[in-house]
Amino acid sequence: MRSKASIKGHSLHPMLISFPIAFYTGTFVFDALFWWTGNIFYSQIAVVLTISAIVTALLAAVPGVIDYLYTVPPKSSGKKRAAKHGILNVTVLLIFVAALLYRRGNDDASINVVLLLEGAGMVLLLIAGWMGGTLVGRNQIGVDHRFADAGRWKELHLTADNGRVEILGYGELKTDQMMLVHVEDKRIVVARTEHGFAAFDDHCPHRGGSLAGGTLICGTVQCPWHGSQFDVHSGTPKAGPAKTGIPVYPLEMSGGKLYLQL
Ligand code: FES
């Protein structure tokens, strides 16, 4: 799924998270050096790094929240994973804020306590990073898809009139290309095959992958998450792990315009 917080298809969240990760790690390393040498200079550097980590983490969270709300497919395993990823990152942030407040307002602050808090934060940061990697690597959140004949990702928000939706821009679709259409609260894929146009639910019945981000060949769409295949004209499953089919929608060509009936 192409990120909603991106520049020319390059998603912002993975770009920005490198800063807080570096600053969190630097904080822990310099506090460990302070613990080892007793040199207060290392502690002062750690404080500056903590503040930098907090500021850049908040900055990186903005595209992360946008992606969580608008990019990750709803009602999917990816949505749950993204929620856990976000909760873990907020926890890491709060832990480092707590460590900073503890040492700033307390002349007798123990470096052991600070290191313990930061160490716990680093462990959670690793787990959150693992989940973030899965969200990109397996769930393909933030991937800028290309279709057959170098077709680019297309996504439209359309309105229904008495359950009838005019599909704008359908002429741009070549054979084996798809576009994602949002109508009310539905996500529908409009596709072109060698047998004409087809419209079907974007939601894979296995774990909620976005079929618009999959591959379309010979009237069959393959889910990008675990490879389930469906006939796009009838909705019947052709290969698992999905056991059930997908809803399809009737299309009608009238006066050179393509209409979808909800
Ligand atoms: S989500 Fe698993 S095959 Fe589609």
Boltz pocket constraint, residues with backbone or C-beta under 6 A from the ligand:
constraints:
  - pocket:
      binder: B
      contacts: [[A, 204], [A, 205], [A, 206], [A, 207], [A, 208], [A, 209], [A, 223], [A, 224], [A, 225], [A, 226], [A, 227], [A, 228], [A, 240], [A, 241], [A, 242]]
      max_distance: 6.0
